[in-house]
C-alpha cells in the first residue's frame, strides 16, 4: 500500500508539472504553507506534522516550472540536470541478515566505505555523493534500505517516505539512548564487507535518518571511519530529543574506549539553521560524550544550495559541489578523513 502511495504521488507530480497553471494557485499554496509552518499546535506530533505539510506546500509554491526559485536560479543544477539516474555503473548483489534480504549497490576499487542513504531513497543526489567517494579511490557499498532508486529528491517523494520510515518497525524515530533495529542488519552487512574486502577496516557514512547508524557501527572493531551526516534521530519534537543521540549508552562508552585505546575518531557534519531535524544541541551532546574524538563541521545556513525548506542535507540536496563552496570543502574533508583512517 505504501509503495502504491509513493507511485500515485509521483504521477500526481508529473501531472501537476505538465498542466497549465491556474491564476493565483501558487500564492494560495504559499500562504497555506506559511501558515502551517509557523503555527504552533500544542501536541509535538501535531507540530511536526504541520511543519512537514507546510514545507511541502511551500516547496510546491516556490519551485517547479514557473516558481520564483526556478525563475531566479535558472542555471541551478538541480533544475537543469536530468531527473533520473539508472545507476547502471554500479553492480548489485543481494545480502540477507536476520531474515531480511536487501539489494546492495557496489562500485569502485580501494578500501570499503558503507554509504547509508537518506529519505526518500537512493536518489540522484545520494548517487552523486557515492560516486564522489568512488572517485576518491574507495569501494562503495550502498544498501537499498527503503524508498525509490534513481529519482531526484522532491517533497512529493521525501514526505511520504519519511512517514513510512516513522511507522516502520525497523526504525525508532523518537528513541533516545538506543538505536533502531535496522542498525543490527547494517552491522551484519558491515561485517560481511570487511570479511570480503579485508584491509585495515571500513568506513561508514550515514545521512539524515541513517546518520546516527555510523556511530552505532563502531561497536564493531572493523569500522574505523564513521561519518555522521546531519543525524536526524530522534526527531527533535522536544528540547530533550533535539539534544539526544539515537545510540545506546554502550555505544558512547565503547567509542570512548576505542578512542583511548585505538585512536578512533568520529566526524559529523550539519548546517547551522537546521531547525527541522539536526539542531545544534545534538552536536553539543556528541562533543560532550566523545570529547576530542568528535570532529564536528557546522556550516553556515547560507552555504546550502537554495531550497524552500530550512537547510539540512549537507551531502545531497544542500551540496554546492564547486571548489571554494563550504559544502564542497566539507565533502573534501570527509574524503580526507576516510583516507586518513582507512589507508
NUTOR-938243 format. One record per residue: residue number from 1; y, z, x of N, C-alpha, C in turn. Coordinates in steps of 0.001 Angstrom, whole numbers, plus 500000, padded with zeros to 6 digits. Layout:
<atoms>
    k      ny      nz      nx     cay     caz     cax      cy      cz      cx
  NUM       Y       Z       X       Y       Z       X       Y       Z       X
...
</atoms>
This chain:
<atoms>
    k      ny      nz      nx     cay     caz     cax      cy      cz      cx
    1  498807  500000  500817  500000  500000  500000  501260  500000  500862
    2  501241  500791  501983  502409  500872  502847  502658  499548  503569
    3  501582  498832  503977  501762  497528  504597  502368  496543  503598
    4  501945  496641  502339  502478  495773  501301  503966  496051  501097
    5  504373  497327  501185  505783  497672  501051  506601  497025  502156
    6  506122  497116  503405  506842  496504  504520  506957  495003  504342
    7  505853  494357  503901  505854  492921  503681  506859  492524  502607
    8  506905  493293  501543  507854  492986  500468  509292  493136  500936
    9  509558  494175  501730  510906  494369  502234  511322  493251  503182
   10  510393  492761  503980  510698  491644  504872  511002  490388  504071
   11  510222  490136  503010  510508  488981  502152  511862  489138  501468
   12  512175  490383  501074  513478  490648  500474  514593  490354  501461
   13  514412  490750  502718  515424  490482  503742  515634  488987  503913
   14  514545  488212  503994  514659  486773  504175  515362  486114  502987
   15  515008  486565  501783  515678  486032  500600  517155  486394  500604
   16  517465  487614  500994  518842  488083  500999  519692  487288  501982
   17  519111  486954  503142  519858  486186  504134  520065  484743  503695
   18  519138  484209  502904  519212  482803  502522  520119  482551  501309
   19  520258  483511  500423  521005  483288  499178  522512  483306  499424
   20  523297  482707  498537  524758  482792  498647  525225  484227  498391
   21  526261  484632  499100  526814  485958  498889  527618  486036  497607
   22  527647  487216  496998  528429  487450  495790  529750  488105  496171
   23  530824  487783  495460  532124  488363  495799  532095  489895  495743
   24  532506  490516  496836  532650  491964  496864  531379  492757  497090
   25  530222  492087  497231  528979  492863  497322  528894  493677  498606
   26  529410  493144  499699  529350  493895  500947  530252  495121  500898
   27  531407  495004  500238  532270  496165  500104  531614  497232  499236
   28  530888  496797  498206  530171  497763  497373  529097  498471  498192
   29  528319  497702  498977  527282  498299  499823  527902  499227  500863
   30  529035  498805  501426  529696  499641  502432  530162  500962  501823
   31  530781  500891  500659  531278  502108  500028  530169  503073  499664
   32  529076  502531  499081  527956  503385  498711  527286  503970  499951
   33  527135  503135  500994  526537  503626  502236  527362  504716  502876
   34  528687  504539  502914  529561  505553  503484  529481  506856  502689
   35  529407  506728  501376  529275  507916  500538  527986  508680  500860
   36  526872  507948  500979  525592  508614  501227  525536  509243  502611
   37  526136  508589  503601  526108  509122  504961  526948  510391  505077
   38  528064  510443  504358  528988  511567  504517  528737  512717  503547
   39  527943  512483  502500  527696  513577  501559  526800  514624  502212
   40  526830  515842  501739  526088  516935  502360  525267  517684  501309
   41  524120  517110  500906  523251  517856  499987  522824  519178  500604
   42  522518  520153  499785  522136  521466  500311  520780  521446  500997
   43  519820  520721  500409  518467  520730  500976  518412  519818  502200
   44  517836  520298  503325  517807  519485  504549  517109  518144  504372
   45  516000  518089  503616  515306  516827  503430  516145  515854  502614
   46  516845  516367  501599  517734  515510  500817  518865  514979  501690
   47  519372  515815  502606  520427  515386  503509  519924  514281  504436
   48  518703  514441  504972  518142  513411  505854  517925  512106  505097
   49  517408  512200  503858  517192  511006  503057  518485  510297  502730
   50  519534  511065  502450  520839  510485  502153  521391  509730  503357
   51  521233  510313  504557  521711  509656  505770  520948  508365  506034
   52  519621  508389  505868  518829  507193  506119  519176  506078  505136
   53  519284  506416  503852  519616  505406  502849  521025  504871  503084
   54  521961  505748  503407  523320  505307  503683  523404  504412  504896
   55  522616  504743  505938  522590  503908  507139  522096  502506  506816
   56  521063  502408  505979  520538  501096  505594  521595  500276  504864
   57  522327  500912  503957  523359  500196  503217  524519  499783  504122
   58  524905  500652  505056  525959  500286  505997  525518  499123  506880
   59  524244  499153  507301  523731  498043  508103  523780  496751  507305
   60  523422  496846  506030  523459  495662  505158  524886  495150  504990
   61  525840  496065  504896  527225  495666  504666  527881  495086  505920
   62  527526  495618  507085  528251  495280  508305  527601  494189  509141
   63  526303  493931  508916  525614  492950  509745  525145  491791  508882
   64  524426  490873  509503  523882  489752  508743  524733  488501  508879
   65  524483  487546  507986  525035  486207  508143  526554  486149  508076
   66  527205  487025  507286  528649  486959  507159  529307  488324  507268
   67  528612  489284  507856  529181  490612  508036  530224  490625  509144
   68  531099  491626  509178  532146  491679  510193  531630  491819  511606
   69  530507  492484  511783  529964  492586  513149  529535  491222  513651
   70  528876  490448  512782  528467  489100  513176  529679  488241  513507
   71  530763  488423  512746  531958  487632  512992  532638  488034  514304
   72  532694  489351  514559  533392  489842  515732  532589  489678  517009
   73  531254  489700  516873  530388  489666  518055  529455  488476  517964
   74  530010  487327  517726  529182  486149  517509  528306  485807  518691
   75  528747  486204  519880  527939  485905  521061  526938  486989  521378
   76  526900  488043  520558  525991  489164  520815  524559  488672  520838
   77  523784  489046  521860  522434  488527  521991  521526  488944  520855
   78  521806  490077  520202  520954  490490  519099  521117  489588  517897
   79  522248  488829  517823  522452  487931  516705  522044  486509  517046
   80  521989  486198  518321  521748  484813  518701  520337  484576  519205
   81  519580  485633  519579  518263  485418  520119  517237  485174  519039
   82  516088  484607  519414  515044  484332  518424  514612  485599  517712
   83  514136  485449  516493  513833  486607  515667  512459  487189  515852
   84  511537  486462  516496  510180  486972  516646  509685  486764  518071
   85  508608  487474  518396  508007  487411  519728  506497  487462  519541
   86  505814  486413  519924  504362  486342  519726  503589  487214  520711
   87  504239  487703  521758  503589  488499  522799  502371  487767  523378
   88  502438  486434  523418  501281  485676  523878  501129  485691  525395
   89  502076  486315  526105  501917  486506  527543  501200  487809  527869
   90  500864  488596  526845  500072  489809  527010  498618  489513  526657
   91  497690  490198  527327  496308  490220  526861  496126  491464  525990
   92  495050  491486  525223  494797  492643  524352  493349  493102  524498
   93  493144  494383  524223  491791  494923  524127  491813  496051  523110
   94  490661  496386  522582  490536  497475  521622  490106  498743  522348
   95  490713  499846  521961  490335  501133  522537  490090  502122  521405
   96  488948  502802  521481  488576  503776  520456  488463  505159  521082
   97  489091  506122  520428  489022  507518  520862  489199  508385  519629
   98  488414  509445  519544  488473  510345  518384  488296  509572  517074
   99  487380  508587  517114  487048  507776  515942  488215  506931  515443
  100  489176  506657  516291  490326  505842  515887  490454  504678  516848
  101  490353  503455  516315  490443  502248  517126  491830  501635  516989
  102  492395  501240  518128  493689  500572  518138  493684  499436  519152
  103  494587  498500  518949  494781  497404  519892  495775  497830  520961
  104  495472  497477  522205  496349  497783  523327  496765  496474  523988
  105  498054  496297  524186  498600  495121  524863  498750  495436  526351
  106  498379  494440  527181  498386  494656  528627  499037  493472  529326
  107  499818  493774  530367  500445  492707  531157  500870  493273  532503
  108  500717  492467  533552  501267  492813  534851  500243  493178  535897
  109  500768  493512  537063  499973  493968  538194  500702  495134  538857
  110  499915  496017  539449  500513  497173  540108  500145  498456  539399
  111  500767  499567  539761  500457  500853  539135  500618  500799  537620
  112  499833  501614  536933  499790  501577  535470  500910  502394  534853
  113  501511  501837  533793  502520  502544  533006  502166  502384  531528
  114  501993  503503  530866  501716  503523  529431  503048  503533  528690
  115  503313  502468  527916  504548  502358  527142  504217  502607  525675
  116  504854  503630  525107  504608  504030  523714  505822  503636  522877
  117  505602  502756  521920  506726  502153  521202  507330  503098  520178
  118  508471  502700  519654  509216  503458  518665  509064  502814  517290
  119  509749  503359  516298  509844  502764  514981  510755  501532  515073
  120  510380  500397  514476  509321  500227  513488  507967  499805  514045
  121  507867  499444  515338  506599  498998  515892  506829  498386  517261
  122  505937  497489  517675  506131  496763  518933  507075  495608  518627
  123  508339  495888  518694  509359  494922  518303  509733  494019  519470
  124  510584  493042  519173  511144  492174  520209  511804  493014  521296
  125  512527  494036  520879  513271  494866  521837  512336  495730  522686
  126  511281  496265  522089  510297  497041  522844  509581  496142  523849
  127  509212  494929  523409  508534  493989  524308  509438  493606  525480
  128  510735  493485  525224  511679  493180  526312  511647  494290  527354
  129  511690  495537  526903  511624  496650  527857  510307  496632  528625
  130  509193  496388  527924  507886  496357  528586  507853  495291  529676
  131  508437  494142  529416  508462  493075  530425  509346  493460  531610
  132  510397  494238  531361  511214  494722  532483  510372  495599  533404
  133  509492  496413  532819  508609  497251  533616  507623  496380  534402
  134  507078  495373  533738  506155  494446  534404  506845  493747  535571
  135  508052  493257  535343  508776  492525  536383  509101  493405  537587
  136  509103  494721  537384  509361  495644  538494  508093  495943  539295
  137  506965  495305  538914  505756  495457  539702  504758  496466  539174
  138  504685  496614  537855  503755  497557  537248  502860  496835  536233
  139  501749  497488  535907  500883  497027  534830  501181  497847  533590
  140  501640  497185  532543  501981  497870  531299  500779  497889  530364
  141  500511  499060  529806  499555  499232  528721  500350  499735  527516
  142  500320  498972  526426  501173  499278  525281  500326  499314  524001
  143  499915  500490  523552  499086  500582  522343  499908  500342  521082
  144  499280  499673  520128  499919  499454  518828  499600  500662  517951
  145  500579  501529  517769  500369  502782  517057  500618  502654  515561
  146  501575  501810  515177  501921  501630  513769  502883  500453  513668
  147  503067  499969  512454  504133  499024  512163  503858  497596  512577
  148  504869  496742  512419  504727  495323  512737  504748  495076  514236
  149  504320  493892  514623  504317  493463  516021  505134  492176  516135
  150  506049  492152  517088  506764  490934  517401  507962  490617  516531
  151  508404  491550  515701  509578  491310  514864  510803  491942  515505
  152  511983  491497  515069  513215  492113  515540  513511  493344  514695
  153  514006  494387  515326  514316  495626  514622  515448  495412  513627
  154  515277  495949  512432  516325  495913  511415  516136  497106  510492
  155  517163  497482  509729  516979  498566  508760  515893  498272  507740
  156  515642  496978  507477  514644  496609  506483  513225  496950  506938
  157  512990  497008  508264  511652  497417  508711  511654  498816  509329
  158  512790  499252  509847  512830  500550  510519  512683  501711  509532
  159  513398  501651  508424  513393  502779  507499  512038  502956  506812
  160  511414  501885  506250  510092  502119  505643  509045  502585  506637
  161  509117  502115  507889  508142  502570  508882  508381  504033  509250
  162  509647  504455  509309  509923  505863  509577  509383  506735  508451
  163  509540  506271  507216  508984  507021  506079  507468  507125  506215
  164  506813  506040  506583  505354  506055  506748  504923  507016  507854
  165  505683  507040  508963  505375  507985  510036  505536  509421  509538
  166  506569  509654  508737  506836  511010  508251  505710  511552  507371
  167  505005  510674  506669  503936  511136  505783  502553  510939  506389
  168  502500  510397  507606  501215  510151  508257  500580  511459  508722
  169  499257  511524  508647  498540  512693  509148  498536  512767  510667
  170  498855  511648  511331  498823  511622  512788  500119  512094  513427
  171  501158  512273  512613  502440  512722  513136  502875  513987  512396
  172  503471  514913  513138  504003  516151  512558  505500  516176  512864
  173  506269  515488  512030  507643  515159  512390  508574  516361  512407
  174  508189  517465  511785  509047  518650  511751  508515  519782  512621
  175  507432  519530  513352  506758  520605  514084  507527  521007  515336
  176  507787  522283  515455  508332  522869  516674  507190  523533  517449
  177  507279  523496  518761  506315  524186  519633  504885  523692  519464
  178  504719  522499  519012  503417  521837  519002  503634  520347  518919
  179  502567  519592  519176  502666  518145  519193  501963  517562  517975
  180  501866  516240  517938  501214  515534  516835  499783  515174  517209
  181  498899  515040  516216  497515  514662  516509  497381  513354  517293
  182  498287  512402  517072  498177  511128  517784  498322  511316  519293
  183  498933  512413  519731  499069  512671  521166  497703  512849  521828
  184  496731  513399  521104  495384  513539  521667  494746  512178  521898
  185  494984  511246  520962  494478  509880  521149  495131  509248  522376
  186  496419  509449  522550  497138  508885  523692  496654  509492  525006
  187  496288  510764  524997  495731  511367  526212  494403  510700  526572
  188  493602  510369  525561  492352  509664  525822  492598  508292  526420
  189  493599  507578  525902  493929  506266  526455  494446  506400  527881
  190  495282  507388  528144  495815  507585  529495  494683  507841  530489
  191  493706  508628  530069  492555  508881  530951  491787  507585  531231
  192  491567  506794  530173  490859  505514  530326  491614  504600  531291
  193  492934  504531  531149  493734  503676  532018  493607  504123  533471
  194  493697  505427  533714  493608  505923  535081  492232  505664  535670
  195  491186  505855  534877  489837  505606  535382  489644  504140  535747
  196  490269  503246  534977  490140  501818  535268  491003  501397  536454
  197  492246  501904  536507  493205  501410  537493  493151  502169  538810
  198  492746  503454  538763  492739  504245  539984  494153  504491  540484
  199  494301  504636  541792  495614  504882  542371  496019  506339  542250
  200  497273  506600  542553  497776  507979  542531  497765  508567  541129
  201  498087  507745  540150  498188  508207  538771  498931  507176  537955
  202  499352  507556  536760  500011  506601  535880  501366  507155  535424
  203  502204  506244  534936  503452  506606  534299  503303  506559  532792
  204  504198  507238  532080  504167  507257  530616  505598  507244  530105
  205  505929  506229  529327  507268  506091  528763  507157  506156  527241
  206  507785  507177  526646  507869  507273  525201  509293  507036  524747
  207  509438  506676  523487  510783  506423  522954  510843  506810  521485
  208  511919  507491  521125  512145  507899  519740  510985  508764  519249
  209  510217  508319  518263  509156  509156  517693  508031  509442  518678
  210  507928  508668  519756  506907  508920  520783  507506  509538  522046
  211  508815  509807  522035  509477  510272  523250  508903  511546  523815
  212  508557  512495  522933  508009  513769  523400  506604  513650  523970
  213  505879  512604  523568  504484  512487  523997  504366  512300  525499
  214  505401  511725  526126  505351  511562  527578  505194  512910  528264
  215  505858  513944  527733  505721  515287  528313  504355  515878  527981
  216  503876  515692  526756  502547  516204  526394  501462  515631  527302
  217  501600  514361  527680  500582  513726  528523  500490  514355  529905
  218  501520  515093  530325  501453  515734  531645  500491  516914  531664
  219  499893  517254  530522  498802  518238  530530  497649  517756  531400
  220  497561  516452  531598  496512  515876  532444  497097  515481  533792
  221  496403  515774  534883  496990  515634  536222  497253  514202  536655
  222  496646  513206  535977  496847  511817  536376  498164  511239  535852
  223  498858  511947  534981  500166  511480  534513  501224  512046  535452
  224  501812  511153  536255  502702  511572  537336  504168  511248  537063
  225  504436  510333  536135  505813  509867  535937  506135  509794  534450
  226  506430  510938  533817  506757  510941  532389  508237  510641  532145
  227  508488  509739  531190  509850  509372  530810  510010  509614  529320
  228  510935  510494  528959  511189  510836  527568  512422  510068  527098
  229  512185  508963  526399  513274  508156  525889  513730  508653  524528
  230  514955  509197  524470  515584  509686  523235  514576  510314  522277
  231  513905  511416  522691  512844  512023  521866  513397  512567  520547
  232  512755  512212  519435  513326  512450  518105  512671  513571  517307
  233  511499  514053  517758  510816  515104  517001  511010  516455  517673
  234  511112  517526  516856  511139  517498  515402  512448  516903  514885
  235  512382  516271  513710  513593  515728  513122  514622  516846  512999
  236  515861  516618  513426  516852  517701  513549  517533  518055  512222
  237  516736  518520  511268  517303  518826  509952  517917  520217  509895
  238  517704  521022  510937  518362  522325  511082  518799  522461  512533
  239  519730  523352  512848  520121  523556  514248  518947  523947  515151
  240  518022  524754  514620  516862  525159  515424  515990  523961  515771
  241  515785  523078  514800  514946  521906  515061  515663  520904  515952
  242  516985  520846  515883  517739  519965  516762  517570  520362  518222
  243  517362  521656  518474  517192  522147  519843  515737  522195  520281
  244  514809  522095  519331  513387  522233  519651  512840  520968  520289
  245  511704  521124  520962  510994  520002  521576  509592  519971  520985
  246  509111  518781  520695  507840  518580  519994  506660  518663  520969
  247  506539  519804  521643  505420  520055  522552  505017  521510  522416
  248  503832  521847  522900  503349  523223  522843  503948  524049  523980
  249  503995  525381  523831  504424  526230  524959  503555  526014  526193
  250  502265  525726  525978  501357  525472  527109  501790  524234  527889
  251  502336  523240  527193  502803  522030  527869  503951  522360  528805
  252  504895  523159  528342  506004  523571  529203  505499  524391  530391
  253  504600  525334  530119  504076  526174  531203  503337  525335  532233
  254  502560  524379  531779  501825  523513  532689  502771  522643  533510
  255  503828  522130  532856  504791  521295  533579  505498  522112  534657
  256  505843  523356  534341  506481  524204  535360  505527  524471  536518
  257  504248  524725  536199  503257  524955  537262  503115  523710  538130
  258  502995  522541  537488  502827  521305  538253  504069  521000  539080
  259  505232  521337  538550  506456  521125  539320  506451  521965  540594
  260  506015  523232  540460  505997  524123  541615  504919  523728  542618
  261  503761  523292  542108  502626  523018  542989  502576  521581  543476
  262  502941  520634  542619  502753  519213  542940  504046  518418  542949
  263  505166  519049  542596  506431  518334  542583  506644  517453  541366
  264  505986  517768  540240  506160  516968  539030  507627  516919  538619
  265  508079  515735  538236  509420  515532  537698  509313  514850  536337
  266  510268  515158  535465  510334  514568  534126  511710  513953  533951
  267  511751  512702  533501  513012  512005  533285  513261  511844  531785
  268  514482  512086  531347  514837  511909  529948  516137  511136  529817
  269  516256  510315  528757  517484  509558  528505  517872  509682  527037
  270  519172  509744  526783  519695  509787  525425  521154  509343  525447
  271  521691  509089  524256  523106  508807  524100  523847  510056  523637
  272  525028  510310  524209  525979  511179  523535  526350  510504  522215
  273  526556  511289  521195  526878  510694  519903  525670  510377  519063
  274  524457  510663  519579  523243  510500  518775  523169  511697  517821
  275  523716  511525  516641  523775  512619  515674  522601  512623  514711
  276  521807  511548  514711  520722  511454  513736  519408  512024  514248
  277  519077  511823  515523  517719  512129  515971  517648  512986  517232
  278  518267  512547  518324  518138  513266  519599  519493  513823  519997
  279  519744  515054  519618  521039  515675  519857  521049  516433  521188
  280  522241  516775  521635  522406  517421  522941  521603  518708  523109
  281  521466  519559  522072  520706  520811  522278  519263  520585  522724
  282  518669  519464  522379  517282  519206  522814  517208  519050  524322
  283  518170  518361  524905  518177  518222  526358  518537  519548  527024
  284  519351  520357  526366  519632  521689  526896  518357  522521  526959
  285  517511  522401  525943  516232  523106  525958  515348  522612  527095
  286  515302  521302  527286  514483  520741  528364  514969  521225  529730
  287  516274  521302  529902  516803  521800  531181  516464  523283  531368
  288  516551  524042  530302  516249  525475  530392  514775  525705  530695
  289  513900  524945  530043  512457  525145  530203  511926  524587  531523
  290  512495  523473  531980  511933  522784  533146  512771  522942  534404
  291  514007  523389  534264  514848  523590  535437  515074  522301  536200
  292  514955  522379  537517  515208  521216  538370  514166  520122  538193
  293  513067  520420  537505  512044  519397  537288  512482  518361  536251
  294  513550  518655  535515  514018  517719  534493  515277  517012  534947
  295  515237  515697  534907  516411  514869  535184  516847  514236  533868
  296  517970  514667  533359  518454  514160  532082  519612  513201  532265
  297  519483  512002  531696  520540  510994  531730  521122  510904  530326
  298  522411  511224  530201  523076  511186  528903  524238  510204  528992
  299  524166  509153  528205  525093  508033  528306  526198  508126  527267
  300  527376  507612  527569  528457  507602  526572  528060  506782  525338
  301  528457  507242  524186  528131  506525  522954  528676  505105  522987
  302  529844  504911  523578  530456  503580  523589  529699  502593  524472
  303  528756  503081  525290  527999  502170  526159  526842  501508  525435
  304  526537  501950  524221  525429  501371  523456  525822  500014  522892
  305  524844  499135  522768  525080  497882  522053  525511  498217  520633
  306  526503  497499  520140  527091  497842  518853  526071  497733  517721
  307  525959  498812  516958  525074  498882  515803  525831  499566  514671
  308  525414  499355  513416  526102  500018  512321  525864  501520  512259
  309  524751  501997  512842  524446  503424  512809  524821  504074  514142
  310  524838  505406  514219  525139  506072  515487  524166  505637  516586
  311  524604  505668  517848  523735  505209  518942  522508  506100  519085
  312  521378  505494  519407  520142  506266  519560  519213  505664  520603
  313  518796  504431  520421  517704  503856  521225  518231  503258  522520
  314  518181  504039  523587  518705  503605  524881  517944  502410  525421
  315  516630  502394  525238  515774  501404  525898  515585  500124  525088
  316  516050  500108  523852  515756  498944  522991  517032  498430  522322
  317  517296  498790  521071  518407  498168  520357  519768  498620  520872
  318  519823  499720  521613  521080  500152  522207  521314  499605  523604
  319  520338  498880  524140  520394  498411  525525  521279  497177  525663
  320  522243  497252  526570  523009  496081  527006  522515  495773  528413
  321  521626  494822  528524  520875  494624  529760  521607  493672  530703
  322  522774  494119  531157  523576  493373  532124  523984  494310  533248
  323  524029  493774  534444  524407  494577  535607  525755  495243  535365
  324  525847  496520  535718  527070  497273  535549  527159  498038  534246
  325  526335  497683  533263  526341  498403  531992  525565  499712  532152
  326  526054  500816  531579  525357  502103  531728  523908  502075  531251
  327  523633  501372  530160  522250  501330  529682  521358  500540  530639
  328  521898  499484  531222  521145  498725  532234  520844  499612  533436
  329  521837  500381  533864  521631  501267  535006  520608  502358  534676
  330  520573  502804  533416  519571  503794  533021  518164  503217  533135
  331  517982  501969  532711  516680  501320  532854  516323  501158  534324
  332  517302  500779  535145  517049  500663  536577  516614  502002  537166
  333  517211  503090  536702  516808  504415  537194  515383  504740  536764
  334  515018  504370  535542  513646  504592  535082  512672  503828  535964
  335  512979  502585  536268  512087  501783  537111  511987  502376  538515
  336  513100  502863  539041  513063  503508  540362  512240  504793  540310
  337  512394  505560  539236  511621  506791  539054  510125  506489  539032
  338  509718  505470  538290  508305  505088  538242  507806  504699  539635
  339  508627  503977  540362  508228  503553  541711  508108  504754  542657
  340  509060  505673  542573  509021  506856  543435  507766  507693  543197
  341  507372  507805  541958  506265  508702  541595  504886  508045  541732
  342  504825  506721  541610  503510  506061  541499  503122  505268  542739
  343  504043  504949  543611  503684  504127  544782  503489  504966  546034
</atoms>
